Amino acid sequence: MASSDPFATPATDAPYGELPEWNLGDLYPSPDSPELKADLKRAEADSTAFEERYKGKLQGLATGEKAGADLAKAVAAFEALEDLLGRIISYAGLLHAGDTSDPARSKFFGDVQEKITTASSHLLFFQLELNRIEDTVLETAMAEPALGHYRPWLEDIRRDKPYELEDRVEQLFHEKSVTGRGAWNRLFDETMASLRFEVDGETLAIEPTLNFLQDASGDKRKAAAEALAKTFKANLRLFTHITNTLAKDKEISDRWRGFSDVAASRHLANRVEPEVVDALVDAVRNAYPRLSHRYYALKAKWFGQDHLDHWDRNAPLPKVPSKTIRFDEARTTVLGAYGLFSPDMANIARRFFDDRWIDAPVRPGKAPGAFSHPTVPSAHPYVLLNYQGKVRDVMTLAHELGHGVHQVLAAPQGALMASTPLTMAETASVFGEMLTFKSLLVETTEPAQRKAMLAAKVEDMINTVVRQIAFYSFEREVHIKRAEGELTAEDLGEIWMKVQAESLGPAIRLQPGYEVFWSYIPHFIHAPFYVYAYAFGDCLVNSLYAVYEESASGFQDKYLAMLRAGGSKHHKELLAPFGLDASDPGFWDKGLGVIDRLIGELEAMEDEGDSG
């Protein structure tokens, strides 16, 4: 169990070596520090003063003698407030993620959420009023360089204009988010972190239980799957209610704003055209037979079976000794791979270890999964892991550090333009995984180990592409059907089993209990329709990496320039230097072809008589 001190020194976990715990002191010294208390007061006072100074006056400023300069001052002041508010809520959120079961941290997080919501409600008018300024008037004002600097942001927020509501309605939506979506999100997180699972007489939290699904023992995998199903079923009424409530909450918001499709608001937030997403989804679903169906049939054959049960889907290959990878080995591997590509990228990634921007141990109450939180441009990102010494954990480290490097490079764009739409945000993370995989593969010459590595990579890509598009299909059907009335747990389970059977194929047997596994996927709760961004990023990186392998020189500079752009450019503009275009109907097939060829390589090994 970690110390209650949020800035505790690195922990030592015998199998994995020294595991770092993050130092949140770069944000604030402690929850009750004078610095945090002062910033909370300043946030409320400065937000109120900003509203008093500018509300109802932007149209006049835009047509005044010094329109560009005056508007630029207002935008710069708004950006500074966004950074301040973001710093405070980032600290509270990260502290809470470290132990969601701690009542003191939960109360602190809730209190800070309420105060930030109150302060930010004074800023809601700003984007709404900016969007009411005529295009020609704003264009004239942007001739002033100080305001022209913010052109990408100003043009970006105007995409939201058709879906914005009257000021008081926007304020109501904003303030009620604390007792609405935010409250249900928190309930889900705290419930999930508090769940316990009985596996062979041992009581475990969700992360180590999920980890057993990759255990070398088939009995252990089955026991873990049955334990997960038992506990999920015991809490199914709550998870069903949360899912129904949040889907209805979204339907209400979408209806008021005028979105015509259940995923339209996500596409808008991602700054991606619906037809581009539709093309991705169609390409992946059409590829199910030659990707997931084909691979799992091959894997079942390696196990000497016609089928695999769902708990064996991510099982390690038979006859290949599993190895526990210490954290210092993982660090060396990832930094080495990054360094071979770009010393600058490796130097940024190294800071996450040296300056304790990573929290790696598994702890009771800690948020499950992994993430890289960008915090704000005036600070730096933080990475959360649940490190358990497997190859997948090394890849997760590479993935999250990719996010982290991207966030550091984009930070100079400022609080309004550093954030990247989800579709492009997954590019650097998946590219970091690919660099690490290729580096490990070069060093692996023993046939059985090489086969295991290739298989692990194929499985990761299937999980990133096929699984996430199946998740997207599940969400679409849930949200569409929820508009007609509440869904029962049985309804949700039926939809889940249908999309899983379609995506995984006939070689995977979905045994009783699997019908409740939809209930623990956090993206369904926190960010509806987020999941297709993973498939977008993976297919994009496959194409991007092919360009890298074919490039004589200059690729690294163009790649880092793309990351530095943050959210200041559209995906079409970002990809143009590489000769790539996500709106090209054939683009996605190129990315999927990489997975296809890796499976072909594994089949060739089988034909050569290497059965692992």
C-alpha positions as CSV (number, residue, x, y, z in Angstrom):
1,M,0.0,0.0,0.0
2,A,1.4,3.4,-1.0
3,S,2.0,6.1,1.6
4,S,-0.8,8.6,2.1
5,D,1.8,11.2,1.1
6,P,1.1,12.0,-2.5
7,F,4.8,12.8,-3.0
8,A,6.2,9.6,-1.6
9,T,9.5,8.3,-2.8
10,P,9.7,5.5,-5.4
11,A,8.4,2.2,-4.2
12,T,10.3,-1.1,-4.4
13,D,8.3,-4.1,-5.7
14,A,10.6,-7.1,-5.6
15,P,9.7,-8.7,-9.0
16,Y,9.7,-5.4,-10.9
17,G,12.5,-3.5,-9.1
18,E,12.1,0.2,-8.1
19,L,8.8,1.6,-9.3
20,P,8.5,5.4,-9.5
21,E,5.6,7.3,-7.8
22,W,4.9,10.7,-9.2
23,N,5.8,13.9,-7.5
24,L,2.8,16.2,-7.8
25,G,4.7,18.9,-6.0
26,D,5.4,20.6,-9.4
27,L,1.7,21.5,-9.4
28,Y,1.1,22.1,-5.6
29,P,2.9,21.2,-2.4
30,S,-0.2,19.6,-0.8
31,P,-4.0,19.7,-0.8
32,D,-4.0,22.2,2.1
33,S,-1.1,24.3,0.9
34,P,-1.3,28.1,1.0
35,E,-0.3,28.1,-2.8
36,L,-3.4,26.1,-3.7
37,K,-5.7,28.0,-1.5
38,A,-4.4,31.3,-3.0
39,D,-4.9,30.0,-6.5
40,L,-8.4,28.9,-5.8
41,K,-9.3,32.4,-4.5
42,R,-7.5,34.0,-7.5
43,A,-9.4,31.7,-9.9
44,E,-12.7,32.9,-8.6
45,A,-11.8,36.5,-8.3
46,D,-10.0,36.8,-11.7
47,S,-12.8,34.9,-13.5
48,T,-15.4,37.2,-12.0
49,A,-13.3,40.3,-13.0
50,F,-12.9,38.9,-16.5
51,E,-16.7,38.6,-16.9
52,E,-17.3,42.1,-15.6
53,R,-14.7,43.6,-17.9
54,Y,-15.6,41.8,-21.2
55,K,-19.2,40.4,-21.1
56,G,-21.4,42.2,-23.6
57,K,-18.5,44.2,-24.9
58,L,-16.7,42.0,-27.4
59,Q,-18.8,43.1,-30.4
60,G,-17.8,46.7,-29.6
61,L,-14.1,45.8,-29.1
62,A,-14.2,44.0,-32.5
63,T,-15.2,47.2,-34.3
64,G,-13.2,49.7,-32.3
65,E,-10.1,51.5,-33.4
66,K,-7.7,49.0,-31.9
67,A,-9.9,46.0,-32.5
68,G,-7.1,43.5,-33.1
69,A,-5.0,44.5,-30.1
70,D,-8.0,44.8,-27.7
71,L,-9.4,41.4,-28.7
72,A,-5.9,39.9,-28.4
73,K,-5.6,41.2,-24.8
74,A,-9.0,39.6,-24.0
75,V,-8.0,36.2,-25.5
76,A,-4.6,36.3,-23.8
77,A,-6.3,36.9,-20.4
78,F,-8.8,34.1,-21.1
79,E,-5.9,31.8,-22.0
80,A,-4.2,32.6,-18.7
81,L,-7.3,31.8,-16.8
82,E,-7.7,28.5,-18.6
83,D,-4.1,27.6,-17.6
84,L,-4.8,28.5,-14.0
85,L,-8.1,26.6,-13.7
86,G,-6.5,23.6,-15.6
87,R,-3.6,23.5,-13.2
88,I,-5.9,23.3,-10.1
89,I,-8.3,20.6,-11.5
90,S,-5.4,18.6,-12.9
91,Y,-3.8,18.4,-9.4
92,A,-7.1,17.4,-7.8
93,G,-7.8,14.8,-10.5
94,L,-4.3,13.2,-10.3
95,L,-4.3,13.1,-6.5
96,H,-7.7,11.3,-6.7
97,A,-6.5,8.9,-9.4
98,G,-3.7,7.8,-7.0
99,D,-6.3,6.4,-4.6
100,T,-9.9,6.8,-5.5
101,S,-10.9,4.8,-2.4
102,D,-9.6,7.4,0.0
103,P,-12.5,9.5,1.3
104,A,-10.4,12.5,2.0
105,R,-9.1,12.6,-1.6
106,S,-12.6,12.0,-3.0
107,K,-14.0,14.9,-1.0
108,F,-11.1,17.1,-2.0
109,F,-11.6,16.2,-5.7
110,G,-15.3,16.9,-5.4
111,D,-14.9,20.2,-3.6
112,V,-12.3,21.4,-6.2
113,Q,-14.6,20.3,-9.1
114,E,-17.4,22.5,-7.7
115,K,-15.1,25.5,-7.2
116,I,-13.6,25.2,-10.7
117,T,-17.1,24.8,-12.2
118,T,-18.3,28.0,-10.4
119,A,-15.2,30.0,-11.5
120,S,-15.4,28.8,-15.1
121,S,-19.1,29.6,-15.4
122,H,-18.0,33.3,-15.5
123,L,-16.0,32.5,-18.7
124,L,-18.7,30.7,-20.6
125,F,-19.9,33.9,-22.3
126,F,-16.5,34.4,-24.0
127,Q,-16.6,31.8,-26.8
128,L,-20.3,32.4,-27.3
129,E,-19.8,36.2,-27.8
130,L,-16.7,35.7,-30.0
131,N,-18.7,33.4,-32.3
132,R,-21.4,36.1,-32.7
133,I,-18.9,38.5,-34.3
134,E,-19.3,38.6,-38.0
135,D,-16.7,36.6,-40.0
136,T,-15.6,39.7,-42.0
137,V,-15.2,41.8,-38.8
138,L,-13.1,39.1,-37.1
139,E,-11.0,38.6,-40.2
140,T,-10.1,42.3,-40.3
141,A,-9.2,42.2,-36.6
142,M,-6.9,39.2,-37.1
143,A,-4.7,41.3,-39.3
144,E,-3.2,42.5,-36.0
145,P,-0.4,39.9,-35.4
146,A,-1.2,39.6,-31.7
147,L,-4.7,38.4,-32.5
148,G,-3.6,36.6,-35.6
149,H,-1.5,34.4,-33.4
150,Y,-4.8,32.9,-32.1
151,R,-6.3,32.3,-35.6
152,P,-6.2,28.5,-35.4
153,W,-8.2,28.6,-32.1
154,L,-10.6,31.3,-33.3
155,E,-11.3,29.4,-36.5
156,D,-11.6,26.1,-34.5
157,I,-14.2,27.4,-32.0
158,R,-16.3,28.7,-34.9
159,R,-17.0,25.1,-35.9
160,D,-19.0,24.9,-32.6
161,K,-21.1,27.9,-33.5
162,P,-24.1,26.0,-35.1
163,Y,-24.5,23.9,-31.9
164,E,-24.2,26.6,-29.3
165,L,-27.2,27.6,-27.2
166,E,-28.3,30.8,-25.5
167,D,-26.0,31.9,-22.7
168,R,-28.2,31.0,-19.7
169,V,-28.9,27.5,-21.1
170,E,-25.1,27.0,-21.6
171,Q,-24.5,28.1,-18.1
172,L,-27.2,25.7,-16.8
173,F,-25.6,22.8,-18.7
174,H,-22.2,23.8,-17.3
175,E,-23.2,24.2,-13.7
176,K,-25.3,21.0,-13.6
177,S,-22.4,18.9,-15.0
178,V,-21.1,18.6,-11.4
179,T,-24.3,16.9,-10.3
180,G,-24.9,15.2,-13.7
181,R,-22.3,13.6,-15.9
182,G,-19.4,14.4,-13.5
183,A,-21.1,12.8,-10.6
184,W,-21.9,9.6,-12.5
185,N,-18.3,9.4,-13.8
186,R,-17.0,9.7,-10.2
187,L,-19.4,7.1,-9.0
188,F,-18.2,4.7,-11.7
189,D,-14.5,5.3,-11.0
190,E,-14.8,4.9,-7.2
191,T,-17.0,1.8,-7.6
192,M,-14.7,0.2,-10.0
193,A,-11.6,0.9,-7.9
194,S,-13.4,-0.6,-4.8
195,L,-14.4,-3.9,-6.5
196,R,-12.7,-7.0,-5.3
197,F,-12.4,-10.3,-7.1
198,E,-11.8,-13.8,-5.6
199,V,-9.2,-15.7,-7.7
200,D,-8.1,-19.1,-6.2
201,G,-8.7,-17.9,-2.7
202,E,-6.9,-14.6,-3.2
203,T,-8.8,-11.3,-3.0
204,L,-7.7,-8.8,-5.7
205,A,-8.5,-5.4,-7.2
206,I,-9.4,-5.2,-10.9
207,E,-5.9,-4.6,-12.4
208,P,-4.2,-7.7,-11.1
209,T,-7.3,-9.7,-11.9
210,L,-7.3,-8.6,-15.5
211,N,-3.6,-9.3,-15.6
212,F,-4.3,-13.0,-14.9
213,L,-6.0,-13.1,-18.3
214,Q,-2.5,-13.1,-19.7
215,D,-1.2,-15.7,-17.3
216,A,0.6,-18.8,-18.6
217,S,-1.8,-21.1,-16.7
218,G,-5.1,-21.8,-18.4
219,D,-6.7,-22.6,-15.1
220,K,-5.6,-19.2,-13.7
221,R,-7.0,-17.4,-16.8
222,K,-10.3,-19.2,-16.4
223,A,-10.5,-18.5,-12.7
224,A,-9.8,-14.8,-13.3
225,A,-12.5,-14.6,-16.0
226,E,-15.1,-16.2,-13.8
227,A,-14.1,-14.0,-10.9
228,L,-14.5,-10.9,-13.1
229,A,-17.9,-12.1,-14.3
230,K,-19.1,-12.9,-10.8
231,T,-18.3,-9.5,-9.4
232,F,-19.5,-7.6,-12.4
233,K,-22.8,-9.4,-12.2
234,A,-23.1,-8.5,-8.5
235,N,-22.8,-4.9,-9.5
236,L,-24.7,-5.1,-12.8
237,R,-27.7,-3.1,-11.6
238,L,-25.6,-0.1,-10.8
239,F,-23.5,-0.3,-14.0
240,T,-26.7,-0.6,-16.1
241,H,-28.2,2.4,-14.4
242,I,-25.0,4.5,-14.9
243,T,-25.0,3.5,-18.6
244,N,-28.7,4.3,-19.1
245,T,-28.4,7.7,-17.3
246,L,-25.3,8.8,-19.1
247,A,-26.7,7.8,-22.5
248,K,-29.9,9.7,-21.8
249,D,-27.9,12.7,-20.6
250,K,-26.0,12.7,-23.9
251,E,-29.2,12.4,-25.9
252,I,-30.7,15.4,-24.1
253,S,-27.6,17.5,-24.8
254,D,-27.4,16.3,-28.4
255,R,-31.1,17.1,-29.0
256,W,-30.8,20.6,-27.6
257,R,-27.7,21.3,-29.6
258,G,-29.1,19.9,-32.8
259,F,-26.7,17.0,-33.5
260,S,-28.2,14.6,-36.0
261,D,-26.2,11.5,-35.1
262,V,-25.3,9.9,-31.8
263,A,-21.5,10.3,-32.5
264,A,-21.7,13.7,-34.2
265,S,-20.6,15.6,-31.1
266,R,-17.5,13.4,-30.8
267,H,-16.6,13.9,-34.5
268,L,-16.9,17.6,-34.0
269,A,-14.7,17.5,-30.9
270,N,-12.2,15.4,-32.8
271,R,-12.3,17.8,-35.8
272,V,-12.8,14.9,-38.1
273,E,-15.4,14.5,-40.8
274,P,-18.1,11.8,-40.2
275,E,-17.4,10.3,-43.6
276,V,-13.7,9.8,-42.7
277,V,-14.8,7.8,-39.6
278,D,-17.4,5.9,-41.6
279,A,-14.7,4.9,-44.1
280,L,-12.5,3.7,-41.2
281,V,-15.3,1.7,-39.6
282,D,-16.3,0.1,-42.9
283,A,-12.7,-0.8,-43.7
284,V,-12.1,-2.4,-40.3
285,R,-15.3,-4.4,-40.3
286,N,-14.7,-5.6,-43.8
287,A,-11.3,-6.8,-42.6
288,Y,-12.5,-8.8,-39.6
289,P,-12.3,-12.1,-41.5
290,R,-8.7,-11.6,-42.7
291,L,-7.5,-10.1,-39.4
292,S,-9.1,-11.2,-36.1
293,H,-10.9,-14.2,-37.4
294,R,-7.9,-15.5,-39.2
295,Y,-5.4,-14.8,-36.4
296,Y,-7.5,-16.4,-33.6
297,A,-8.0,-19.5,-35.7
298,L,-4.2,-19.7,-36.1
299,K,-3.7,-19.2,-32.4
300,A,-6.2,-21.9,-31.5
301,K,-4.2,-24.2,-33.8
302,W,-1.0,-23.3,-31.8
303,F,-2.9,-24.5,-28.7
304,G,-3.9,-27.7,-30.4
305,Q,-7.6,-26.7,-30.5
306,D,-10.3,-25.7,-32.9
307,H,-11.5,-22.9,-30.6
308,L,-10.3,-20.8,-27.7
309,D,-12.4,-19.7,-24.8
310,H,-12.7,-15.9,-24.4
311,W,-10.3,-16.0,-21.4
312,D,-7.6,-17.5,-23.6
313,R,-7.8,-14.7,-26.2
314,N,-4.7,-12.9,-24.8
315,A,-2.9,-16.0,-23.4
316,P,0.8,-16.2,-24.0
317,L,1.9,-18.7,-26.6
318,P,2.5,-22.3,-25.4
319,K,6.0,-23.6,-25.0
320,V,7.4,-20.0,-24.9
321,P,8.9,-19.2,-21.4
322,S,7.3,-16.1,-20.0
323,K,9.7,-13.5,-18.6
324,T,9.2,-10.8,-15.9
325,I,10.6,-7.5,-17.1
326,R,11.9,-5.3,-14.4
327,F,11.0,-1.6,-14.7
328,D,14.6,-0.5,-15.2
329,E,14.8,-2.9,-18.2
330,A,11.5,-1.4,-19.6
331,R,13.0,2.1,-19.1
332,T,16.2,1.2,-21.0
333,T,14.2,-0.5,-23.8
334,V,11.8,2.4,-24.4
335,L,14.4,5.2,-24.1
336,G,16.8,3.2,-26.4
337,A,14.1,2.8,-29.1
338,Y,13.1,6.5,-28.8
339,G,16.8,7.5,-29.0
340,L,17.5,5.5,-32.1
341,F,14.7,7.4,-33.8
342,S,15.4,10.9,-32.3
343,P,17.7,11.8,-29.5
344,D,15.5,14.9,-28.8
345,M,12.5,12.6,-28.2
346,A,14.4,10.3,-25.9
347,N,15.7,13.3,-23.9
348,I,12.1,14.5,-23.3
349,A,11.0,11.0,-22.4
350,R,13.9,10.6,-20.0
351,R,12.6,13.5,-17.9
352,F,9.5,11.5,-17.0
353,F,11.8,9.1,-15.1
354,D,14.3,11.5,-13.8
355,D,11.8,14.1,-12.5
356,R,9.2,11.6,-11.3
357,W,6.4,12.3,-13.7
358,I,5.4,8.6,-13.6
359,D,3.3,6.6,-11.1
360,A,3.9,3.0,-11.9
361,P,3.0,0.6,-8.9
362,V,-0.3,-1.3,-8.7
363,R,-2.1,-0.1,-5.5
364,P,-5.5,-0.8,-4.0
365,G,-7.8,2.1,-4.9
366,K,-5.5,3.4,-7.7
367,A,-7.2,4.2,-11.0
368,P,-7.0,1.1,-13.3
369,G,-5.4,1.2,-16.8
370,A,-2.9,3.9,-17.9
371,F,-2.9,7.4,-19.1
372,S,-0.8,10.5,-19.8
373,H,-2.4,13.6,-18.4
374,P,-1.2,16.8,-20.1
375,T,-2.1,19.0,-17.2
376,V,-1.4,22.6,-18.5
377,P,1.3,24.2,-20.7
378,S,2.8,26.0,-17.7
379,A,3.5,22.7,-16.0
380,H,4.1,19.2,-17.6
381,P,2.3,15.9,-18.2
382,Y,2.1,13.0,-15.7
383,V,1.9,9.3,-16.6
384,L,-0.1,6.7,-14.7
385,L,0.7,3.0,-15.2
386,N,-0.2,-0.2,-13.4
387,Y,3.1,-1.9,-14.1
388,Q,3.2,-5.7,-13.8
389,G,6.3,-6.8,-15.7
390,K,4.9,-8.1,-18.9
391,V,5.8,-7.2,-22.5
392,R,2.4,-5.5,-22.8
393,D,3.4,-3.3,-19.8
394,V,6.6,-2.3,-21.7
395,M,4.4,-1.4,-24.7
396,T,2.0,0.6,-22.5
397,L,5.0,2.5,-21.1
398,A,6.1,3.3,-24.7
399,H,2.5,4.3,-25.6
400,E,2.0,6.7,-22.7
401,L,5.5,8.2,-23.1
402,G,4.5,8.9,-26.7
403,H,1.6,10.9,-25.4
404,G,3.8,12.6,-22.9
405,V,6.4,13.6,-25.5
406,H,3.7,14.9,-27.7
407,Q,2.2,16.9,-24.9
408,V,5.5,18.4,-23.9
409,L,6.3,19.4,-27.5
410,A,2.9,20.9,-28.1
411,A,2.9,22.9,-24.8
412,P,4.4,26.1,-26.3
413,Q,1.2,26.4,-28.4
414,G,-0.4,27.6,-25.1
415,A,-3.5,26.6,-23.2
416,L,-5.9,27.2,-26.1
417,M,-4.0,25.4,-28.9
418,A,-1.8,22.8,-27.3
419,S,-4.6,20.2,-26.9
420,T,-4.8,17.7,-29.9
421,P,-8.0,16.1,-31.1
422,L,-8.2,12.5,-30.0
423,T,-7.7,11.1,-33.5
424,M,-4.3,12.8,-33.8
425,A,-3.5,12.5,-30.1
426,E,-3.1,8.7,-30.5
427,T,-0.5,9.1,-33.3
428,A,2.5,9.7,-31.1
429,S,1.6,7.1,-28.6
430,V,1.1,4.3,-31.2
431,F,4.2,5.5,-33.0
432,G,6.2,5.1,-29.8
433,E,4.9,1.6,-29.4
434,M,5.9,0.8,-33.0
435,L,9.4,2.1,-32.4
436,T,9.8,0.0,-29.3
437,F,8.4,-3.1,-30.9
438,K,10.7,-2.8,-33.9
439,S,13.7,-2.3,-31.6
440,L,12.8,-5.4,-29.6
441,L,12.2,-7.5,-32.7
442,V,15.6,-6.7,-34.2
443,E,17.2,-7.9,-31.0
444,T,15.2,-11.2,-31.0
445,T,16.7,-13.9,-33.1
446,E,15.5,-17.1,-31.3
447,P,12.6,-18.4,-33.5
448,A,10.1,-19.2,-30.7
449,Q,10.7,-15.8,-29.0
450,R,10.4,-14.0,-32.3
451,K,7.1,-15.7,-33.0
452,A,5.8,-14.8,-29.6
453,M,6.8,-11.2,-30.1
454,L,5.1,-11.0,-33.5
455,A,2.0,-12.7,-32.1
456,A,1.9,-10.2,-29.2
457,K,2.2,-7.3,-31.6
458,V,-0.6,-8.7,-33.8
459,E,-2.8,-9.1,-30.7
460,D,-2.1,-5.5,-29.6
461,M,-3.0,-4.2,-33.0
462,I,-6.2,-6.3,-33.1
463,N,-7.0,-4.9,-29.6
464,T,-6.3,-1.4,-30.8
465,V,-8.1,-1.6,-34.2
466,V,-10.6,-4.5,-34.3
467,R,-11.7,-4.4,-30.7
468,Q,-12.0,-0.6,-30.6
469,I,-14.2,-0.5,-33.7
470,A,-16.3,-3.3,-32.2
471,F,-16.6,-1.1,-29.0
472,Y,-17.7,1.8,-31.3
473,S,-20.3,-0.4,-32.9
474,F,-21.5,-1.4,-29.4
475,E,-21.8,2.2,-28.3
476,R,-23.6,3.3,-31.4
477,E,-26.3,0.6,-30.9
478,V,-26.6,1.3,-27.2
479,H,-27.1,5.1,-27.7
480,I,-29.5,4.6,-30.6
481,K,-31.6,2.1,-28.7
482,R,-31.5,4.1,-25.5
483,A,-33.2,7.0,-27.3
484,E,-36.3,4.7,-27.5
485,G,-36.3,3.8,-23.8
486,E,-34.2,2.3,-21.0
487,L,-32.1,-0.7,-21.7
488,T,-32.0,-3.7,-19.3
489,A,-28.8,-5.5,-18.4
490,E,-29.9,-8.3,-20.7
491,D,-30.3,-5.8,-23.6
492,L,-26.8,-4.5,-23.1
493,G,-25.4,-8.0,-22.8
494,E,-27.1,-9.1,-26.0
495,I,-25.7,-6.1,-27.9
496,W,-22.2,-6.8,-26.4
497,M,-22.2,-10.5,-27.3
498,K,-23.4,-9.8,-30.9
499,V,-20.6,-7.2,-31.7
500,Q,-18.0,-9.3,-30.0
501,A,-18.9,-12.5,-31.9
502,E,-18.9,-10.5,-35.1
503,S,-15.5,-9.0,-34.5
504,L,-13.6,-11.9,-32.8
505,G,-14.9,-14.6,-35.1
506,P,-15.8,-18.3,-34.8
507,A,-12.5,-19.4,-33.3
508,I,-13.3,-17.5,-30.0
509,R,-16.0,-19.1,-27.8
510,L,-17.8,-16.5,-25.7
511,Q,-18.6,-18.5,-22.6
512,P,-21.4,-17.6,-20.1
513,G,-20.3,-14.6,-18.0
514,Y,-18.7,-12.7,-20.9
515,E,-22.0,-10.9,-21.5
516,V,-21.3,-8.5,-18.6
517,F,-17.8,-7.5,-19.7
518,W,-19.1,-4.3,-21.3
519,S,-19.6,-3.0,-17.8
520,Y,-15.9,-2.2,-16.9
521,I,-14.8,-0.3,-20.1
522,P,-14.1,3.2,-18.7
523,H,-14.2,5.0,-22.1
524,F,-17.9,4.2,-22.5
525,I,-18.5,6.3,-19.3
526,H,-15.9,9.0,-19.5
527,A,-15.8,9.8,-23.3
528,P,-18.6,8.3,-25.5
529,F,-17.2,7.3,-28.9
530,Y,-13.6,8.0,-27.9
531,V,-12.7,4.4,-28.9
532,Y,-12.5,4.9,-32.6
533,A,-9.6,7.3,-32.1
534,Y,-7.4,4.2,-31.2
535,A,-8.1,2.5,-34.5
536,F,-7.6,5.9,-36.3
537,G,-4.2,6.3,-34.6
538,D,-3.1,2.7,-35.2
539,C,-3.9,2.6,-38.9
540,L,-2.4,6.1,-39.4
541,V,0.8,5.1,-37.6
542,N,1.1,2.0,-39.8
543,S,1.1,4.2,-42.9
544,L,3.3,6.8,-41.2
545,Y,5.9,4.1,-40.2
546,A,6.0,2.8,-43.8
547,V,6.8,6.4,-44.9
548,Y,9.6,6.5,-42.3
549,E,11.1,3.2,-43.4
550,E,11.1,4.4,-47.0
551,S,12.5,7.9,-46.2
552,A,16.1,8.7,-46.8
553,S,16.2,11.6,-44.4
554,G,14.2,14.4,-42.9
555,F,11.3,12.3,-41.6
556,Q,12.2,12.9,-37.9
557,D,12.1,16.7,-38.4
558,K,8.7,16.5,-40.1
559,Y,7.4,14.2,-37.4
560,L,8.5,16.4,-34.5
561,A,7.1,19.4,-36.3
562,M,3.7,17.6,-36.5
563,L,3.8,17.0,-32.7
564,R,4.8,20.6,-32.0
565,A,1.7,21.8,-33.9
566,G,-0.6,20.4,-31.2
567,G,-4.2,21.4,-32.0
568,S,-3.2,24.3,-34.3
569,K,-3.7,22.3,-37.5
570,H,-6.3,20.0,-39.0
571,H,-5.4,16.3,-39.6
572,K,-5.3,17.0,-43.4
573,E,-2.7,19.7,-43.0
574,L,-0.6,17.7,-40.5
575,L,-0.4,14.6,-42.7
576,A,0.2,16.4,-46.0
577,P,4.1,16.6,-45.5
578,F,4.1,12.8,-45.4
579,G,2.0,12.4,-48.5
580,L,-0.8,10.9,-46.5
581,D,-4.5,11.8,-46.5
582,A,-7.0,10.2,-44.2
583,S,-9.9,11.2,-46.4
584,D,-8.5,9.0,-49.2
585,P,-10.9,5.9,-49.3
586,G,-7.8,3.6,-49.7
587,F,-5.9,5.1,-46.8
588,W,-7.3,2.7,-44.2
589,D,-6.6,-0.4,-46.2
590,K,-2.9,0.5,-46.3
591,G,-2.8,0.6,-42.5
592,L,-4.8,-2.6,-42.1
593,G,-2.4,-4.3,-44.6
594,V,0.4,-4.1,-42.1
595,I,-1.6,-6.3,-39.7
596,D,-2.5,-8.6,-42.6
597,R,1.2,-9.0,-43.5
598,L,2.3,-9.7,-39.9
599,I,-0.3,-12.5,-39.6
600,G,1.0,-13.8,-42.9
601,E,4.5,-13.9,-41.4
602,L,3.2,-16.0,-38.5
603,E,1.4,-18.3,-40.9
604,A,4.7,-18.7,-42.8
605,M,6.4,-19.7,-39.6
606,E,3.7,-22.3,-39.1
607,D,4.2,-23.7,-42.6
608,E,7.9,-24.0,-41.9
609,G,7.0,-26.4,-39.1
610,D,7.7,-24.0,-36.2
611,S,4.9,-24.7,-33.8
612,G,6.3,-22.6,-31.0
